[in-house]
Amino acid sequence: MTYDWCRWQQAAETALYGEEGFYRRPEGPAGHFRTSVHASPLFATAVARLLAGTARELGTDSVDLVDVGAGRGELLTGVLAALRDEALAPGLTVRARAVELAPRPPGLDPAVEWHAELPRGVRGLLFANEWLDNVPTDVAEADADGVPRYVLVRTADGAERLGDPVTGADARWLSRWWPLARPGDRAEIGRPRDEAWARAVASLAAGTAVAVDYAHVRASRPPFGTLTGFREGREVPPVPDGSCDLTSHVALDACAAAADGTAELLDQRTALRELGISGERPPLAQASADPAGYVRALASAGQAAELTARGGLGDFGWLRHRVPEREEGYCPA
Ligand SMILES: C[S@@+](CC[C@H](N)C(=O)[O-])C[C@H]1O[C@@H](n2cnc3c(N)ncnc32)[C@H](O)[C@@H]1O
C-alpha cells in the first residue's frame, strides 16, 4: 500500500489510463456500467440519422464518423448496422473511425478504423458519448476562510485533505464558471475538459461535433461537485487505485465556450426526439392488425422511453457544435 498524496487530476489520470489503469482492462466500460449506447440500438439509429443529416448539410455522399472515447466500438458497429438496415441514407459512404486509448478489440468489424489520437481534417460527424466525464480534472474545495484550495487525494484509499490555494488559469476558470460560495463547497475544475473538447471540435474541417454527458450549467452547479466511482454496475466511493471508474458531471456550458463553431446545448430527450426517437406507444389497433409489428413497436417504445426518461438518460446534455467549411489553409492547433 502506498500513501502518496496528489491532486485529483494526476491521480485519476494514472488510475484510469496508466498501464494498470481501469480503462486498460479487457472487459471495457460495458463491463462496469451501461451507457445509452448499450441501453438500446435506437441510440445508434439516432446517430446514424444525425450523420445522414450532416452529410446532406455538407452536400456530400461520403462522410467521416469519428467516435471519441469509443469504448469497444459498440456505437460505430451499431451505426453501421443501422445504416445497412434503414434506408435512411442510400448511397452514403461512411468512414468509421474510433478514437480510443484502449487497444482495438478483437473481432471488431474491419470497416472500423482504430486510432489512439484524433484524426485531422474530419468532414462529417464527431460524436463523444460519455467521454468528457472521464477526462480527469482537479478538484477544489473552499477552506474555512472561503479560500479555494486543491483537494489532495491518497491513491491507496481515496482519503482527502486540502492542499495549496488554487491560482492562475484554474482560479480564473473557477471564478468564471464555478465560484465557490461557502466554506466546504467543492468544484471539479473543468479546464482540461474545455481544452479536450476544443481540440476535438478543431479536428473537424467541416460538419457537426456532439458531446453527450451528464452535465450542469453555471446557474445550477452541484454545491459539492459530483465526483464518484463505478464498479461492476454499482456506485462506489472514488478511490484512484485503478479498481473503479472515476467520473464527474461535465460543465458543458464551459466546454461550449471553449470551442469554435456555433454551439447549442440541449437535453437528450429533445435531441433524440428531433431525430425521430420518442417513447410513444404504437396504436392499440395495430395489436390485432399486425401483432408481431405491434410487439416490436412496443419494445422499441420501451427502449426509447428509457433513452429519453426524466431523471435518467433523457437528462443527459447534448452539446452540438456546427462547424462550417474551414477556410483554405486552416490548421488545427
Ligand atoms: C465511459 S467510457 C464511454 C464509452 C462509449 N463512448 C460508450 O458510450 O459506451 C469512456 C471511454 O473514453 C475513453 N477515453 C478517455 N479519454 C480518452 C482519450 N483522451 N482519447 C481516447 N479515448 C479516451 C476511455 O478509455 C473509455 O473507453
The ligand as an ORCA input file, in Angstrom:
! r2SCAN-3c Opt
* xyz 0 1
  C     -17.366      5.981    -20.207
  S     -16.487      5.241    -21.493
  C     -17.636      5.529    -22.820
  C     -17.553      4.505    -23.916
  C     -18.564      4.698    -25.051
  N     -18.444      6.005    -25.661
  C     -19.976      4.494    -24.579
  O     -20.728      5.454    -24.553
  O     -20.349      3.365    -24.246
  C     -15.196      6.435    -21.828
  C     -14.177      5.951    -22.821
  O     -13.333      7.048    -23.214
  C     -12.021      6.565    -23.393
  N     -11.108      7.713    -23.317
  C     -10.905      8.548    -22.289
  N     -10.017      9.520    -22.608
  C      -9.666      9.312    -23.886
  C      -8.790      9.992    -24.797
  N      -8.112     11.074    -24.444
  N      -8.684      9.502    -26.041
  C      -9.364      8.385    -26.404
  N     -10.205      7.703    -25.586
  C     -10.363      8.154    -24.348
  C     -11.864      5.546    -22.274
  O     -10.795      4.656    -22.498
  C     -13.245      4.877    -22.296
  O     -13.272      3.759    -23.152
*
